[in-house]
Amino acid sequence: MLRGELSGKDDLVIEGQIEGPINLQDHCLTIAAQGQVKSDINARQVIISGSAVGKITAADRIEIRKTGHVVGDLVAAGIAIEEGAYFKGSIEVVRDKAREAPRAVAATRLTS
């Protein structure tokens, strides 16, 4: 298990356990099926096939795949949750601020 703050200037795939804030503002973070993350995440895009606990913020898109398990709040311009995925938290879809205000949607659990 890795504990501490993680930042980088490349795309990152997590296949182990990480605790601590992750900042990849201009890059993609992928949590593989066996990956486990307990932290707040800030990235351009986040793809979750494993487990994530914490607030997830993405400039572009958050995807929770069918094997994904997420507990926390999602904030992004686009959010996709596959059938069979587990999600508990809130969703905030953020659009171009000049055109419209953010839209908040509460969600609890999606399962097949």
C-alpha positions in Angstrom: 0.0 0.0 0.0 1.2 3.5 -0.9 0.3 6.4 1.4 0.9 10.0 0.6 0.1 12.7 -2.0 0.5 11.7 -5.6 0.8 14.0 -8.6 2.1 13.6 -12.1 2.4 14.8 -15.6 1.4 11.6 -17.4 -1.5 9.3 -17.5 -1.6 6.8 -14.6 -3.0 3.3 -14.1 -3.4 2.1 -10.5 -3.3 -1.6 -9.9 -2.6 -1.6 -6.1 -3.7 0.2 -3.0 -3.3 4.0 -2.6 -4.3 6.3 0.2 -3.9 10.1 -0.2 -4.8 12.8 -2.6 -4.2 12.3 -6.3 -3.7 15.2 -8.7 -3.3 14.6 -12.4 -5.1 17.7 -13.7 -4.3 17.4 -17.4 -4.1 13.6 -17.5 -6.2 10.4 -17.2 -6.3 8.3 -14.1 -7.4 4.6 -14.5 -8.1 2.5 -11.5 -7.8 -1.1 -12.7 -10.1 -3.9 -11.5 -7.8 -4.9 -8.7 -7.0 -1.3 -7.8 -8.2 0.3 -4.5 -8.0 4.1 -3.9 -9.0 5.9 -0.7 -8.5 9.6 -1.5 -9.8 12.7 -3.3 -9.0 12.6 -7.0 -8.5 15.5 -9.4 -7.8 14.6 -13.0 -8.8 15.4 -16.6 -10.5 12.0 -17.0 -11.1 9.2 -14.4 -11.9 5.6 -15.4 -12.8 3.2 -12.5 -12.9 -0.5 -12.8 -11.8 -1.2 -9.2 -12.6 0.5 -5.9 -12.6 4.2 -5.1 -13.6 6.1 -1.9 -13.5 9.9 -1.9 -14.5 13.0 -3.9 -13.6 12.5 -7.6 -13.3 15.6 -9.8 -12.6 15.5 -13.5 -12.4 18.3 -16.0 -13.8 16.1 -18.8 -15.3 12.7 -17.8 -15.7 10.1 -15.1 -16.5 6.5 -16.1 -17.5 3.8 -13.6 -17.2 0.4 -15.3 -19.4 -2.6 -14.4 -16.7 -3.9 -12.0 -16.3 -0.5 -10.4 -17.2 0.3 -6.8 -17.4 4.0 -5.9 -18.4 5.7 -2.6 -18.1 9.4 -2.8 -19.1 12.5 -4.8 -18.5 12.9 -8.5 -18.0 16.3 -10.2 -17.4 16.4 -14.0 -18.6 17.6 -17.3 -19.6 14.1 -18.3 -20.3 11.0 -16.2 -21.0 7.4 -17.3 -22.0 4.5 -15.0 -22.2 1.1 -16.6 -25.0 -1.3 -15.6 -23.7 -3.5 -12.7 -21.5 -0.9 -11.2 -21.9 0.2 -7.6 -22.1 3.9 -6.8 -23.1 5.7 -3.6 -22.8 9.5 -3.4 -23.8 12.5 -5.3 -23.3 13.6 -8.9 -22.6 17.2 -10.1 -22.5 17.7 -13.9 -20.6 20.9 -14.6 -21.1 22.6 -18.0 -19.5 25.7 -19.5 -20.1 28.3 -16.7 -20.7 31.1 -19.2 -23.7 29.3 -20.6 -25.4 27.6 -17.6 -25.1 26.9 -13.9 -23.9 23.5 -12.7 -26.6 20.8 -12.3 -26.7 18.6 -9.3 -28.3 15.1 -9.2 -28.5 12.8 -6.2 -27.9 9.1 -6.8 -27.6 6.2 -4.4 -27.0 2.9 -6.0 -26.9 1.4 -9.5 -26.8 -2.4 -9.8 -27.8 -5.0 -12.4 
